[in-house]
Amino acid sequence: MHLNHKKITRLLPRLFGAKVFLFSGLALLAFSCNKSSEIGLDVQPEEDLLNTLFTDSVSLRTYATSEDSVRSDETTFNLLGSYNDPVFGKTSASVFTQFSTNSVTFGNPSEMQIDSVVLSLVYKGDYYGSLDPQTFKVYQLNQAIFRDSIYYSNRSIGYDGNELASYTFVPKPADSVKIGTTTLKPQIRIRLSNAFGQGFLGQGGFTDNTAFLSYFKGLCITGSSAHAPGQGAIFAMSLTDAQSGITLYYRNKFSSKGKQSNFTFGISSSSSARIGHFIHDDELSDVTKQYADSNLGQNLVYVQPMAGVRTKIVFPHLKNLTLPGAIAVNKAELVLRVEPASTSVYAAPVSLALLSIGADGNTQELKDQYEGETYFGGVYNASTQEYRFNIARHIQGILSGTEENYGLYICSAKKFSEGSATGFRRVVLGGGGNATYKMRLRLTYTKLY
């Protein structure tokens, strides 16, 4: 049981009379000499702690750095499209994907004729940016990809330079599509060349998926980045949906009935390799300038998924807090404030991630994260336009010498489908020296001696 010393002072005179004041003073002294393990880390309310101090003026060095490539194979959904962000520059998302079949027979190759070939790509429903005209281009892969291999977002797969299609359209991710009397899910439908489809009929059919992949390695589907600043969007696509795939519409050209048949090569979640490929053309942006001059990050810093940008935070003078003597950290809250004008078109991420940097440059989770999401934080508060992280254990470790102090990375969160390979929301944050939206470490601590 841990009693509040103020309550003790008020309670004792009522129980034993005025003569107990001397004892009350001794009791106060005894209860104020707690072990350091009982003082810090949110053990008791801040207003009830003795010798408690507060500061939000800890020096922070902040600047943006390029994100490493991320693993991007077989994600739950895929990103496609392009946009031109006035702050971050041009971004495009492409996909390299296999298709699959169990077995199929088309008939005598000399008798079969293609009417049309359609590539269908079902929208997941989410997008980021504005619904301006997009141009998707489609190419045939000439390099095999494999479902059991690991691929990263900067990996480019070889493809034939001859376009199977170049399709310009206005995206409608919320509108269903009607084909004849059939209503389909919202999707992009791209006509491919008949010669491409005739090649499948020329095989007569395929006995299994291995034979199919031996003939057809897959497609590269890419979005053009030719947008004016503030235009374009990235779309989340459900490529493994049953309505996504390549559909051949064909007939027997010698049949008097002329009945049309169709067959769809789908994209299997269990057997089709899929790889996301991201390109950021940000050479002229303020983001890139910080890569060469970290001093520029004191005003604004940036976070962008799709292997784009992350922000580094360094606490260069944190250990100075212990120069008068050891301290116990009661609470350490890192407050990240969003620059409001940056969210007018591009909404802030639902959450961000915070990782510790080791001596070798590798990252790891903070101990505070093991306390759970409610404690750790990192979720965007739209009313205050900020993110807050509780990092008391990490800061205590640095001050006690049990944790390294090589800084932290703010990067795209893996939760809420906003990991760097599937998320598309970026954010502009105030840096450690911003006059209006300053990033702060709010620190409450107790002197031990």
C-alpha positions as CSV (number, residue, x, y, z in Angstrom):
1,M,0.0,0.0,0.0
2,H,1.3,3.4,-0.9
3,L,-0.2,6.5,0.9
4,N,-0.2,10.0,-0.3
5,H,1.8,12.1,2.1
6,K,-0.7,15.0,1.9
7,K,-3.5,12.7,2.9
8,I,-1.4,11.4,5.9
9,T,-0.8,15.0,7.1
10,R,-4.6,15.7,7.1
11,L,-5.6,12.4,8.6
12,L,-3.4,12.0,11.6
13,P,-4.6,15.0,13.7
14,R,-8.2,13.8,13.4
15,L,-7.2,10.4,14.7
16,F,-4.8,11.2,17.5
17,G,-5.0,14.9,18.3
18,A,-2.7,17.9,17.8
19,K,0.2,16.2,19.7
20,V,0.8,13.9,16.7
21,F,2.2,16.7,14.5
22,L,5.7,15.6,15.4
23,F,4.9,12.1,14.5
24,S,3.2,13.3,11.3
25,G,6.4,15.1,10.3
26,L,8.4,11.9,10.9
27,A,5.9,9.9,8.9
28,L,6.2,12.4,6.0
29,L,9.9,12.0,6.0
30,A,9.6,8.2,5.9
31,F,7.2,8.1,3.1
32,S,9.2,10.6,1.0
33,C,12.3,8.3,1.1
34,N,10.9,5.8,-1.4
35,K,13.1,3.6,-3.5
36,S,13.9,4.9,-6.9
37,S,12.1,1.9,-8.5
38,E,8.9,3.2,-6.8
39,I,9.1,6.8,-7.9
40,G,9.3,6.8,-11.7
41,L,7.4,5.5,-14.7
42,D,3.9,6.6,-14.0
43,V,3.7,4.9,-10.5
44,Q,1.7,7.8,-9.0
45,P,0.1,11.0,-10.2
46,E,2.6,13.8,-11.0
47,E,1.0,16.3,-8.6
48,D,1.6,13.8,-5.7
49,L,5.4,13.4,-6.2
50,L,8.0,15.1,-4.1
51,N,10.8,16.9,-5.9
52,T,9.1,16.6,-9.2
53,L,10.3,18.7,-12.1
54,F,9.0,19.3,-15.6
55,T,10.6,20.4,-18.8
56,D,9.7,20.6,-22.4
57,S,12.8,22.3,-23.6
58,V,15.0,19.3,-24.1
59,S,17.0,20.0,-27.3
60,L,15.9,17.9,-30.3
61,R,17.8,17.6,-33.6
62,T,15.5,16.6,-36.4
63,Y,15.9,15.9,-40.1
64,A,14.5,13.7,-42.9
65,T,16.4,10.7,-44.3
66,S,15.6,8.4,-47.2
67,E,13.8,5.2,-46.2
68,D,15.4,1.9,-47.0
69,S,13.7,-0.4,-49.6
70,V,11.0,-2.5,-48.1
71,R,9.9,-6.0,-48.7
72,S,7.0,-5.8,-51.1
73,D,6.1,-9.3,-52.3
74,E,2.7,-10.9,-51.6
75,T,1.3,-8.1,-49.6
76,T,-2.4,-8.2,-48.7
77,F,-3.2,-5.8,-51.5
78,N,-1.2,-3.8,-54.0
79,L,-0.6,-0.2,-54.8
80,L,-1.0,1.3,-58.3
81,G,-1.0,4.8,-59.8
82,S,1.0,8.0,-59.5
83,Y,0.7,11.5,-58.2
84,N,2.7,14.7,-58.1
85,D,2.9,16.0,-54.5
86,P,3.9,19.7,-54.3
87,V,6.0,18.9,-51.2
88,F,7.3,15.4,-51.8
89,G,7.6,15.4,-55.6
90,K,6.4,12.6,-58.0
91,T,5.6,9.1,-56.8
92,S,4.6,6.1,-58.8
93,A,3.6,2.6,-57.8
94,S,3.8,-0.4,-60.2
95,V,3.2,-4.1,-59.9
96,F,4.9,-7.2,-61.3
97,T,2.5,-10.1,-61.1
98,Q,2.0,-13.7,-62.2
99,F,-1.3,-15.2,-63.2
100,S,-2.5,-18.7,-62.7
101,T,-4.6,-21.6,-64.0
102,N,-5.2,-25.2,-63.1
103,S,-5.8,-26.5,-66.5
104,V,-7.6,-25.3,-69.7
105,T,-8.2,-26.5,-73.2
106,F,-9.2,-23.9,-75.9
107,G,-9.6,-26.3,-78.8
108,N,-7.8,-26.7,-82.1
109,P,-5.4,-23.7,-82.3
110,S,-6.0,-23.3,-86.0
111,E,-9.7,-22.9,-85.5
112,M,-9.7,-20.5,-82.5
113,Q,-9.9,-16.7,-82.9
114,I,-9.6,-14.0,-80.3
115,D,-12.3,-11.3,-80.1
116,S,-10.8,-9.3,-77.3
117,V,-8.5,-9.5,-74.3
118,V,-9.3,-7.6,-71.1
119,L,-7.2,-7.0,-68.0
120,S,-9.4,-6.4,-65.0
121,L,-8.0,-4.9,-61.8
122,V,-10.5,-4.6,-58.9
123,Y,-10.3,-1.6,-56.6
124,K,-9.9,-2.2,-52.9
125,G,-11.7,1.2,-52.4
126,D,-8.9,3.2,-50.8
127,Y,-6.9,5.9,-52.7
128,Y,-4.7,8.8,-51.9
129,G,-4.7,12.0,-53.8
130,S,-7.2,13.3,-56.4
131,L,-9.2,11.5,-59.1
132,D,-7.5,13.1,-62.1
133,P,-6.9,11.2,-65.3
134,Q,-4.4,8.4,-65.0
135,T,-2.4,6.5,-67.6
136,F,-1.6,2.8,-66.9
137,K,0.8,1.0,-69.2
138,V,1.0,-2.8,-69.4
139,Y,4.0,-4.9,-70.5
140,Q,4.8,-8.6,-70.6
141,L,7.5,-9.9,-68.3
142,N,10.4,-11.6,-69.9
143,Q,12.0,-12.5,-66.5
144,A,10.6,-15.2,-64.2
145,I,9.5,-14.3,-60.7
146,F,8.8,-16.8,-58.0
147,R,6.2,-17.1,-55.2
148,D,8.7,-18.5,-52.7
149,S,11.3,-15.8,-53.2
150,I,11.7,-12.5,-51.3
151,Y,11.6,-9.2,-53.3
152,Y,12.1,-5.6,-52.2
153,S,10.4,-2.5,-53.5
154,N,13.5,-1.2,-55.4
155,R,13.8,-4.4,-57.4
156,S,12.9,-4.1,-61.1
157,I,11.9,-7.1,-63.1
158,G,12.7,-7.4,-66.8
159,Y,9.9,-6.9,-69.3
160,D,9.4,-6.6,-73.0
161,G,9.5,-2.9,-74.0
162,N,6.5,-3.3,-76.4
163,E,3.4,-2.0,-74.8
164,L,0.4,-4.4,-74.5
165,A,-1.6,-1.4,-73.6
166,S,-1.5,2.3,-72.7
167,Y,-4.8,3.2,-71.1
168,T,-5.8,6.7,-70.0
169,F,-8.9,6.9,-67.9
170,V,-10.6,8.8,-65.0
171,P,-10.5,6.6,-61.9
172,K,-13.9,5.7,-60.3
173,P,-13.0,3.5,-57.3
174,A,-16.5,3.7,-55.9
175,D,-18.5,2.9,-59.1
176,S,-19.5,-0.6,-60.1
177,V,-19.1,-1.7,-63.7
178,K,-21.9,-3.2,-65.8
179,I,-21.0,-5.6,-68.6
180,G,-24.2,-6.6,-70.5
181,T,-26.6,-7.6,-67.7
182,T,-23.9,-8.4,-65.2
183,T,-22.9,-5.9,-62.5
184,L,-19.2,-6.1,-61.4
185,K,-17.3,-4.6,-58.6
186,P,-15.5,-1.3,-59.1
187,Q,-12.6,-2.0,-61.3
188,I,-10.2,-0.9,-64.0
189,R,-10.7,-2.7,-67.3
190,I,-7.9,-2.4,-69.8
191,R,-8.0,-3.8,-73.4
192,L,-4.8,-5.7,-74.3
193,S,-3.7,-6.5,-77.9
194,N,-5.5,-9.3,-79.7
195,A,-2.2,-10.7,-80.9
196,F,-1.2,-11.2,-77.2
197,G,-4.4,-13.1,-76.6
198,Q,-4.0,-15.1,-79.8
199,G,-0.8,-16.4,-78.4
200,F,-2.6,-18.3,-75.6
201,L,-5.0,-19.9,-78.1
202,G,-2.1,-20.9,-80.2
203,Q,-0.9,-23.2,-77.3
204,G,-4.2,-25.1,-77.4
205,G,-4.4,-25.0,-73.7
206,F,-2.3,-25.8,-70.6
207,T,-2.2,-28.9,-68.5
208,D,-1.3,-27.2,-65.2
209,N,0.0,-24.0,-63.7
210,T,3.6,-25.0,-64.2
211,A,3.1,-25.3,-68.0
212,F,1.2,-22.0,-68.0
213,L,4.0,-20.1,-66.2
214,S,6.6,-21.7,-68.5
215,Y,4.8,-20.0,-71.4
216,F,3.6,-16.8,-69.7
217,K,5.8,-15.2,-66.9
218,G,3.3,-12.4,-66.1
219,L,2.8,-8.7,-66.5
220,C,4.2,-5.3,-65.5
221,I,1.5,-2.8,-64.8
222,T,2.7,0.7,-64.2
223,G,1.3,4.2,-63.6
224,S,2.6,7.2,-65.5
225,S,3.8,10.1,-63.3
226,A,2.9,12.9,-65.8
227,H,0.8,14.9,-63.5
228,A,0.8,18.6,-62.6
229,P,1.6,19.4,-58.9
230,G,-1.3,18.5,-56.7
231,Q,-2.8,16.0,-59.2
232,G,-2.9,12.2,-59.4
233,A,-3.4,9.5,-56.9
234,I,-2.2,6.1,-55.6
235,F,-4.9,3.3,-55.5
236,A,-5.2,0.2,-53.3
237,M,-6.0,-2.7,-55.6
238,S,-7.4,-6.2,-54.8
239,L,-5.5,-8.1,-57.4
240,T,-6.3,-11.5,-55.9
241,D,-10.0,-10.8,-56.1
242,A,-11.9,-13.4,-58.2
243,Q,-12.8,-10.6,-60.6
244,S,-9.2,-9.5,-61.2
245,G,-7.3,-11.2,-64.0
246,I,-6.9,-11.6,-67.8
247,T,-10.0,-12.6,-69.7
248,L,-9.9,-14.0,-73.2
249,Y,-13.0,-13.7,-75.3
250,Y,-12.7,-16.1,-78.2
251,R,-14.7,-18.3,-80.7
252,N,-14.3,-21.0,-83.2
253,K,-14.0,-19.0,-86.4
254,F,-15.4,-21.9,-88.5
255,S,-18.5,-22.4,-86.3
256,S,-21.8,-21.5,-88.0
257,K,-23.3,-20.6,-84.6
258,G,-20.4,-18.2,-83.8
259,K,-20.8,-18.6,-80.1
260,Q,-18.3,-16.7,-78.0
261,S,-16.4,-18.4,-75.1
262,N,-14.3,-16.8,-72.4
263,F,-11.7,-17.8,-69.9
264,T,-10.0,-15.9,-67.1
265,F,-6.5,-16.3,-65.8
266,G,-6.7,-15.1,-62.3
267,I,-4.1,-14.0,-59.7
268,S,-4.0,-16.6,-56.9
269,S,-3.1,-15.5,-53.4
270,S,-1.5,-18.8,-52.8
271,S,0.4,-19.5,-56.0
272,S,0.9,-16.2,-57.9
273,A,4.0,-14.0,-57.2
274,R,3.2,-10.3,-56.8
275,I,5.8,-7.6,-56.3
276,G,5.3,-3.9,-55.6
277,H,7.7,-1.4,-57.1
278,F,7.9,2.2,-56.0
279,I,9.7,5.2,-57.5
280,H,10.1,8.6,-55.9
281,D,11.3,11.4,-58.1
282,D,11.9,14.1,-55.5
283,E,15.2,15.6,-56.6
284,L,14.0,19.2,-56.5
285,S,11.9,18.9,-53.3
286,D,12.6,20.4,-49.9
287,V,12.6,16.8,-48.6
288,T,15.7,15.8,-50.6
289,K,17.6,18.8,-49.6
290,Q,17.7,17.6,-46.0
291,Y,19.5,14.4,-47.1
292,A,22.5,16.6,-47.8
293,D,22.0,19.3,-45.1
294,S,20.5,18.0,-41.9
295,N,20.3,21.6,-40.5
296,L,17.3,22.2,-42.8
297,G,15.3,19.7,-40.7
298,Q,14.9,21.9,-37.7
299,N,11.9,23.7,-39.3
300,L,9.9,20.9,-41.0
301,V,10.5,17.1,-41.3
302,Y,8.7,14.4,-43.3
303,V,7.4,10.9,-43.3
304,Q,6.4,9.0,-46.4
305,P,5.7,5.3,-46.9
306,M,6.4,3.2,-50.0
307,A,10.1,3.3,-49.1
308,G,10.1,7.1,-49.2
309,V,11.1,9.2,-46.3
310,R,11.5,8.8,-42.5
311,T,12.6,11.4,-39.9
312,K,15.5,11.0,-37.5
313,I,15.4,12.5,-34.0
314,V,18.5,13.0,-31.9
315,F,18.7,14.1,-28.2
316,P,22.2,15.5,-28.1
317,H,22.1,16.9,-24.6
318,L,19.8,14.6,-22.8
319,K,22.4,13.3,-20.4
320,N,22.9,16.8,-19.1
321,L,19.8,16.2,-17.0
322,T,21.8,13.9,-14.7
323,L,24.7,16.2,-14.1
324,P,23.4,17.4,-10.7
325,G,22.6,13.7,-9.8
326,A,20.5,10.7,-10.9
327,I,16.8,11.2,-11.8
328,A,13.8,9.0,-12.1
329,V,11.6,9.6,-15.2
330,N,7.9,9.8,-14.3
331,K,6.7,10.5,-17.8
332,A,8.3,11.2,-21.1
333,E,5.9,12.2,-23.9
334,L,7.2,12.9,-27.5
335,V,4.7,15.3,-29.2
336,L,4.7,15.5,-33.0
337,R,2.7,18.4,-34.4
338,V,1.4,18.3,-38.0
339,E,1.9,21.3,-40.3
340,P,-1.8,22.0,-41.0
341,A,-1.5,23.3,-44.5
342,S,0.0,20.0,-45.7
343,T,-3.2,18.0,-45.1
344,S,-5.6,19.9,-47.3
345,V,-5.3,17.4,-50.1
346,Y,-3.1,14.7,-48.6
347,A,-4.6,13.4,-45.3
348,A,-2.2,12.5,-42.4
349,P,-1.6,8.8,-41.6
350,V,-3.8,7.2,-39.0
351,S,-0.7,6.3,-37.1
352,L,3.1,6.5,-37.1
353,A,5.8,4.2,-35.9
354,L,8.7,5.1,-33.6
355,L,11.8,2.9,-33.7
356,S,15.1,3.1,-31.7
357,I,18.4,3.2,-33.7
358,G,21.3,1.0,-32.7
359,A,25.1,1.6,-33.0
360,D,25.0,-0.4,-36.3
361,G,22.2,1.8,-37.7
362,N,19.7,-1.0,-37.4
363,T,16.3,-0.3,-35.8
364,Q,14.4,-2.0,-33.1
365,E,11.2,-1.5,-31.1
366,L,11.2,0.6,-28.0
367,K,10.6,-1.1,-24.6
368,D,7.6,1.2,-24.2
369,Q,5.9,-0.4,-27.1
370,Y,5.6,-3.7,-25.2
371,E,3.2,-1.9,-22.8
372,G,0.6,-1.9,-25.5
373,E,-0.9,0.6,-28.0
374,T,-3.0,2.5,-25.4
375,Y,0.1,3.3,-23.4
376,F,2.6,3.8,-26.2
377,G,0.4,5.9,-28.5
378,G,1.3,7.0,-32.0
379,V,-2.3,7.4,-33.3
380,Y,-3.2,10.7,-35.0
381,N,-5.5,13.1,-33.1
382,A,-7.3,15.0,-35.7
383,S,-8.7,17.6,-33.3
384,T,-5.2,18.6,-32.0
385,Q,-3.4,17.7,-35.2
386,E,-0.7,15.8,-33.4
387,Y,0.8,12.4,-32.5
388,R,2.0,11.5,-29.0
389,F,4.3,8.7,-28.0
390,N,5.0,7.7,-24.3
391,I,8.7,6.8,-24.2
392,A,9.5,7.0,-20.4
393,R,11.2,3.6,-20.3
394,H,13.4,4.4,-23.3
395,I,14.4,7.8,-21.9
396,Q,15.0,6.3,-18.4
397,G,17.3,3.7,-20.0
398,I,19.4,6.4,-21.7
399,L,19.8,8.4,-18.5
400,S,20.6,5.2,-16.5
401,G,23.1,4.0,-19.2
402,T,21.2,0.8,-20.1
403,E,20.0,2.1,-23.4
404,E,21.9,3.5,-26.4
405,N,21.3,7.1,-27.5
406,Y,21.7,7.0,-31.2
407,G,18.4,8.5,-31.9
408,L,14.9,7.5,-33.1
409,Y,13.2,7.1,-36.4
410,I,9.7,8.3,-37.1
411,C,8.4,6.2,-40.0
412,S,5.3,4.6,-41.5
413,A,3.3,2.4,-39.1
414,K,2.8,-1.3,-39.9
415,K,-0.6,-1.3,-38.3
416,F,-3.9,-0.1,-39.9
417,S,-2.6,-1.3,-43.3
418,E,-0.2,1.6,-43.4
419,G,3.1,-0.2,-43.5
420,S,5.7,1.1,-46.0
421,A,4.8,-1.5,-48.6
422,T,1.0,-0.9,-48.5
423,G,0.5,2.5,-47.0
424,F,0.3,5.7,-49.0
425,R,-0.3,8.5,-46.5
426,R,2.5,10.9,-46.0
427,V,2.8,13.7,-43.4
428,V,4.7,17.0,-42.8
429,L,5.7,17.6,-39.1
430,G,7.2,20.5,-37.3
431,G,10.9,20.0,-36.5
432,G,12.8,20.5,-33.3
433,G,13.2,24.3,-34.0
434,N,9.8,25.1,-35.6
435,A,8.5,28.3,-34.1
436,T,4.8,27.3,-34.3
437,Y,4.6,23.5,-34.6
438,K,7.7,22.5,-32.6
439,M,8.4,18.9,-31.9
440,R,8.8,18.5,-28.1
441,L,9.8,16.0,-25.5
442,R,7.6,16.7,-22.4
443,L,9.6,15.3,-19.5
444,T,8.4,14.9,-15.9
445,Y,11.1,13.6,-13.6
446,T,12.2,13.3,-9.9
447,K,15.6,14.1,-8.4
448,L,16.8,11.1,-6.5
449,Y,19.6,12.9,-4.6
